[in-house]
């Protein structure tokens, strides 16, 4: 009887998995083929995650450390980053509050259309996938604020105010980090900002409910981010982020009061491949839900992305052809998340 009830609910409102149903087994549509499973027992902890103190008074030291992290890892964590403890606490509270809303309330925002600027959805691209991911997420476009805030959820009541405050502080952090990255490549500190134009800002509030069989599925399979820079707020209580380094998946332990910074595909292209857009994935937990908040800085749609000219002046070949961000983003969303790196399609032959 329980199985029948599970199936009926699955067909009825399984647009999201965070609706209070306790699963005894993983539904079939979430089970990965054996060759694609996470093999969790083989994953070790990433012992040497670069942790960069942005409160350091020596700018040159910050720039050097960020350059090393971008070359060797494609990601790093930052502390003393200037985003207020209160802003982070409020963001986390309203995110949890949103996912605790009755399922009927949440479904008012549900959409499978990736072009929708505010939407609740599940997995990654449910229309195209053959196997789903154990994740629900609230996707918000954030900047310019006056264009998007009115679309955001009104529940919990403090949602709009708390999220806007958090987004503003995270945006300032992201733009500052892009300056450091530019300088670490030997470019003018405004070079990246000038190339990317007025950057858009998106957010994915990810919720990974407890999963009955975590070894059979993913929260998100291995992928790189299509944007310029990702600023991730990890769940301090439940680990789940894993990164690919030297062919091995490594778990990134949450660090108190830190953000994880990921290099996205656009900075890999702009750096002419010197900096790597890191492959990362999210795994799920058998008895605890996990929440993470990913903020994405995205080039302006019309921005022309290509390797920075000073990086090819010594005769180095440009690895990637020029393209607009709109062209890239469209291609990214038309594919499966775990297909080959989208940037491969933009290489100079």
C-alpha positions as CSV (number, residue, x, y, z in Angstrom):
1,X,0.0,0.0,0.0
2,X,2.8,2.4,0.9
3,X,4.4,1.9,-2.5
4,X,1.1,2.7,-4.2
5,X,0.7,5.8,-2.2
6,X,4.3,6.8,-3.0
7,X,3.7,6.3,-6.7
8,X,0.4,8.2,-6.7
9,X,2.0,11.2,-5.0
10,X,4.9,10.9,-7.4
11,X,2.6,11.2,-10.4
12,X,0.3,13.8,-8.8
13,X,2.7,16.6,-7.6
14,X,6.2,15.2,-8.0
15,X,7.1,18.4,-9.6
16,X,9.2,18.9,-6.5
17,X,10.7,16.3,-4.1
18,X,10.5,18.5,-1.0
19,X,6.9,17.9,-0.2
20,X,7.2,16.0,3.0
21,X,7.0,12.5,1.5
22,X,9.5,10.1,3.2
23,X,10.8,7.7,0.6
24,X,11.8,4.2,1.6
25,X,13.4,3.6,-1.9
26,X,14.8,5.9,-4.5
27,X,12.2,6.3,-7.4
28,X,13.5,4.7,-10.5
29,X,13.8,7.9,-12.5
30,X,16.6,9.0,-10.1
31,X,18.7,5.9,-10.3
32,X,22.0,6.4,-12.3
33,X,23.4,3.6,-14.4
34,X,26.1,1.8,-12.5
35,X,29.0,3.3,-14.4
36,X,27.7,6.9,-13.6
37,X,27.2,6.5,-9.8
38,X,29.2,8.6,-7.3
39,X,31.2,5.8,-5.7
40,X,31.1,7.6,-2.4
41,X,33.5,5.2,-0.6
42,X,36.3,6.2,-3.0
43,X,36.0,10.0,-2.2
44,X,38.5,11.5,0.2
45,X,38.6,14.9,1.8
46,X,40.3,17.8,0.0
47,X,43.0,18.5,2.6
48,X,44.6,21.5,0.9
49,X,41.7,23.7,-0.1
50,X,43.1,27.2,-0.5
51,X,41.6,29.5,2.2
52,X,42.3,33.1,1.3
53,X,42.0,35.9,3.9
54,X,40.6,38.9,2.1
55,X,41.2,40.9,5.3
56,X,44.9,40.8,4.6
57,X,46.4,44.2,4.2
58,X,48.9,43.1,1.5
59,X,46.9,43.3,-1.8
60,X,49.8,41.7,-3.6
61,X,49.6,38.6,-1.4
62,X,45.9,38.2,-2.0
63,X,46.4,38.5,-5.7
64,X,49.2,36.0,-5.7
65,X,47.3,33.4,-3.6
66,X,44.2,33.8,-5.8
67,X,46.3,33.3,-9.0
68,X,47.8,30.1,-7.5
69,X,44.4,28.8,-6.5
70,X,42.9,29.5,-9.9
71,X,45.7,27.7,-11.7
72,X,45.9,24.7,-9.5
73,X,42.3,24.2,-8.3
74,X,39.8,26.4,-10.1
75,X,38.2,27.2,-6.8
76,X,39.1,28.5,-3.3
77,X,37.5,29.6,-0.1
78,X,37.5,33.2,1.2
79,X,37.3,34.4,4.8
80,X,37.0,38.0,6.1
81,X,35.2,38.7,2.9
82,X,33.1,41.6,4.0
83,X,29.6,40.0,3.7
84,X,28.0,40.5,7.1
85,X,27.2,37.6,9.4
86,X,23.7,39.0,9.8
87,X,23.1,39.1,6.0
88,X,24.2,35.4,5.8
89,X,22.1,34.3,8.8
90,X,19.0,36.1,7.4
91,X,19.5,34.6,3.9
92,X,19.8,31.1,5.4
93,X,16.7,31.6,7.5
94,X,14.4,32.7,4.6
95,X,15.8,30.0,2.4
96,X,14.9,27.3,4.9
97,X,11.6,29.1,5.5
98,X,10.7,29.0,1.8
99,X,11.3,25.3,1.4
100,X,9.2,24.6,4.6
101,X,6.2,26.3,2.9
102,X,3.2,24.0,2.0
103,X,3.9,22.3,-1.3
104,X,0.8,24.1,-2.9
105,X,2.3,27.4,-2.0
106,X,5.7,26.6,-3.4
107,X,4.3,25.2,-6.7
108,X,2.8,28.6,-7.6
109,X,6.4,29.4,-8.6
110,X,7.1,26.1,-10.4
111,X,8.3,26.2,-14.0
112,X,10.4,24.0,-16.3
113,X,11.3,26.9,-18.6
114,X,14.9,27.9,-18.1
115,X,14.3,31.3,-19.5
116,X,11.9,32.2,-16.7
117,X,13.6,34.7,-14.4
118,X,12.0,33.5,-11.1
119,X,11.1,29.9,-10.8
120,X,11.0,26.9,-8.6
121,X,12.1,23.7,-10.3
122,X,13.7,20.3,-9.6
123,X,16.7,18.4,-10.9
124,X,18.4,20.4,-13.7
125,X,16.4,20.2,-17.0
126,X,13.5,17.9,-16.3
127,X,12.2,18.2,-19.9
128,X,15.4,16.8,-21.4
129,X,16.9,14.4,-18.8
130,X,16.6,10.7,-18.8
131,X,17.7,10.5,-15.1
132,X,16.8,13.2,-12.6
133,X,18.9,14.7,-9.7
134,X,17.8,14.7,-6.1
135,X,17.4,18.5,-5.8
136,X,14.8,21.2,-5.7
137,X,15.9,24.7,-6.3
138,X,14.6,28.3,-6.4
139,X,16.2,30.2,-9.2
140,X,16.2,34.0,-9.0
141,X,17.5,36.6,-11.3
142,X,18.8,39.3,-9.0
143,X,20.4,42.3,-10.8
144,X,19.3,44.9,-11.7
145,X,17.3,44.6,-8.5
146,X,14.4,47.0,-9.6
147,X,13.8,44.7,-12.6
148,X,13.5,41.4,-10.6
149,X,12.7,41.8,-6.9
150,X,9.0,42.2,-7.4
151,X,8.9,38.7,-8.9
152,X,10.5,37.1,-5.9
153,X,8.5,35.1,-3.3
154,X,6.5,37.0,-0.8
155,X,6.7,34.2,1.8
156,X,8.4,34.1,4.2
157,X,7.5,37.8,4.7
158,X,11.1,39.0,5.1
159,X,12.2,37.1,1.9
160,X,12.6,40.0,-0.5
161,X,14.3,42.3,2.0
162,X,16.7,39.7,3.3
163,X,17.7,38.2,-0.1
164,X,18.2,41.7,-1.6
165,X,20.6,42.7,1.2
166,X,22.5,39.4,0.8
167,X,22.7,39.8,-3.0
168,X,24.0,43.3,-2.8
169,X,26.8,42.3,-0.4
170,X,27.7,39.2,-2.4
171,X,27.8,41.2,-5.6
172,X,30.4,43.6,-4.1
173,X,32.5,40.7,-3.0
174,X,32.3,39.0,-6.5
175,X,33.3,42.2,-8.3
176,X,36.3,42.7,-5.9
177,X,37.4,39.1,-6.5
178,X,37.2,39.6,-10.3
179,X,39.6,42.5,-9.8
180,X,42.1,40.3,-8.0
181,X,41.7,37.6,-10.7
182,X,42.4,40.2,-13.4
183,X,45.5,41.4,-11.6
184,X,46.7,37.8,-11.0
185,X,46.7,37.4,-14.8
186,X,48.8,40.5,-15.2
187,X,45.8,42.5,-16.5
188,X,44.6,45.9,-15.4
189,X,42.3,45.5,-12.4
190,X,39.3,46.7,-14.3
191,X,40.0,44.5,-17.4
192,X,37.5,41.8,-16.5
193,X,34.8,44.3,-15.5
194,X,35.2,46.1,-18.8
195,X,35.0,43.0,-20.9
196,X,32.0,41.5,-19.1
197,X,30.0,44.7,-19.2
198,X,27.2,45.3,-16.6
199,X,27.1,41.8,-15.1
200,X,23.9,40.0,-14.4
201,X,23.5,38.2,-11.2
202,X,21.5,35.0,-10.6
203,X,21.0,32.9,-7.6
204,X,20.1,29.2,-7.1
205,X,18.8,28.3,-3.6
206,X,19.4,24.6,-3.6
207,X,17.5,22.2,-1.3
208,X,18.6,18.5,-1.2
209,X,16.1,16.5,0.9
210,X,17.2,13.4,2.7
211,X,17.7,10.6,0.2
212,X,17.1,7.0,0.9
213,X,19.9,5.7,-1.3
214,X,22.6,8.4,-1.8
215,X,25.0,6.1,-3.5
216,X,22.6,5.7,-6.5
217,X,22.1,9.3,-7.5
218,X,23.3,12.9,-7.3
219,X,22.1,16.2,-6.0
220,X,23.9,17.5,-9.1
221,X,26.3,15.5,-11.3
222,X,29.7,16.7,-12.3
223,X,29.5,20.0,-14.2
224,X,31.2,23.3,-14.7
225,X,29.4,26.7,-14.3
226,X,28.6,28.6,-17.5
227,X,29.0,32.0,-15.9
228,X,32.0,34.1,-14.9
229,X,32.2,33.6,-11.1
230,X,30.2,31.6,-8.6
231,X,30.0,32.5,-4.9
232,X,28.7,29.5,-2.9
233,X,27.4,29.6,0.6
234,X,27.7,26.0,1.9
235,X,25.5,24.3,4.5
236,X,27.7,24.3,7.6
237,X,26.1,21.2,9.1
238,X,25.9,18.9,6.1
239,X,28.8,18.4,3.6
240,X,27.9,17.7,-0.1
241,X,30.2,19.7,-2.4
242,X,32.9,17.7,-4.2
243,X,35.4,18.9,-6.7
244,X,37.5,17.1,-9.4
245,X,41.2,17.4,-8.9
246,X,43.9,15.4,-10.8
247,X,41.2,13.0,-11.9
248,X,39.8,12.3,-8.4
249,X,36.7,13.5,-6.7
250,X,37.4,15.3,-3.4
251,X,35.0,16.4,-0.7
252,X,35.1,20.1,0.3
253,X,34.5,20.5,4.0
254,X,32.4,23.5,4.9
255,X,34.5,26.2,6.6
256,X,32.9,28.6,9.1
257,X,32.1,32.1,7.8
258,X,33.6,31.3,4.4
259,X,32.4,31.3,0.8
260,X,33.5,28.9,-1.8
261,X,34.5,30.7,-5.0
262,X,34.4,28.8,-8.3
263,X,35.9,30.0,-11.5
264,X,33.3,29.7,-14.3
265,X,33.6,28.9,-18.0
266,X,33.9,32.6,-19.0
267,X,37.0,33.2,-16.9
268,X,38.6,30.1,-18.3
269,X,38.0,31.4,-21.8
270,X,39.1,34.9,-20.9
271,X,42.3,33.5,-19.2
272,X,43.0,31.5,-22.4
273,X,42.7,28.3,-20.4
274,X,45.3,29.3,-17.8
275,X,42.6,29.2,-15.1
276,X,40.3,26.2,-15.0
277,X,36.5,26.3,-14.6
278,X,36.3,23.6,-11.9
279,X,34.3,20.4,-12.3
280,X,32.1,20.0,-9.2
281,X,29.1,18.0,-8.1
282,X,26.7,17.8,-5.1
283,X,26.1,14.5,-3.4
284,X,23.1,13.8,-1.0
285,X,22.7,12.6,2.5
286,X,20.6,9.7,3.8
287,X,19.2,11.4,6.9
288,X,19.8,15.1,6.7
289,X,18.5,17.8,4.3
290,X,21.2,20.1,2.9
291,X,20.8,23.7,1.8
292,X,23.2,25.7,-0.3
293,X,23.0,29.2,-1.9
294,X,24.9,29.7,-5.1
295,X,25.3,33.3,-6.5
296,X,26.4,33.7,-10.1
297,X,28.0,36.7,-11.7
298,X,27.2,36.5,-15.4
299,X,28.6,38.6,-18.3
300,X,26.2,40.9,-20.1
301,X,24.4,39.0,-22.9
302,X,26.1,41.2,-25.5
303,X,29.6,40.8,-23.9
304,X,32.1,39.4,-26.4
305,X,34.1,36.8,-24.6
306,X,37.6,35.8,-25.9
307,X,41.1,35.3,-24.5
308,X,42.4,38.6,-23.1
309,X,44.6,40.2,-25.7
310,X,47.6,40.7,-23.4
311,X,47.7,36.9,-22.9
312,X,48.2,36.2,-26.6
313,X,50.6,39.1,-27.5
314,X,53.6,36.9,-26.9
315,X,52.5,34.6,-29.8
316,X,50.5,32.2,-27.7
317,X,47.6,30.9,-29.7
318,X,44.0,31.9,-28.7
319,X,42.5,28.7,-27.4
320,X,38.9,29.9,-27.8
321,X,37.1,31.8,-30.5
322,X,35.2,35.0,-29.7
323,X,31.5,34.5,-28.9
324,X,28.7,36.4,-27.0
325,X,27.6,35.3,-23.6
326,X,24.0,35.0,-24.9
327,X,25.3,32.4,-27.5
328,X,27.1,30.4,-24.8
329,X,24.3,30.4,-22.3
330,X,21.7,29.2,-24.8
331,X,24.0,26.3,-25.8
332,X,24.6,25.4,-22.1
333,X,20.9,25.2,-21.3
334,X,20.1,23.1,-24.4
335,X,22.4,20.3,-23.3
336,X,22.5,17.8,-20.4
337,X,24.4,19.1,-17.4
338,X,27.0,16.3,-17.4
339,X,27.8,16.2,-21.1
340,X,31.3,17.2,-22.2
341,X,32.5,20.7,-21.2
342,X,30.4,23.3,-23.1
343,X,33.6,25.3,-23.7
344,X,34.9,22.6,-26.0
345,X,32.3,23.7,-28.6
346,X,33.9,27.2,-28.7
347,X,37.5,26.1,-29.2
348,X,39.5,27.3,-32.2
349,X,39.9,24.3,-34.4
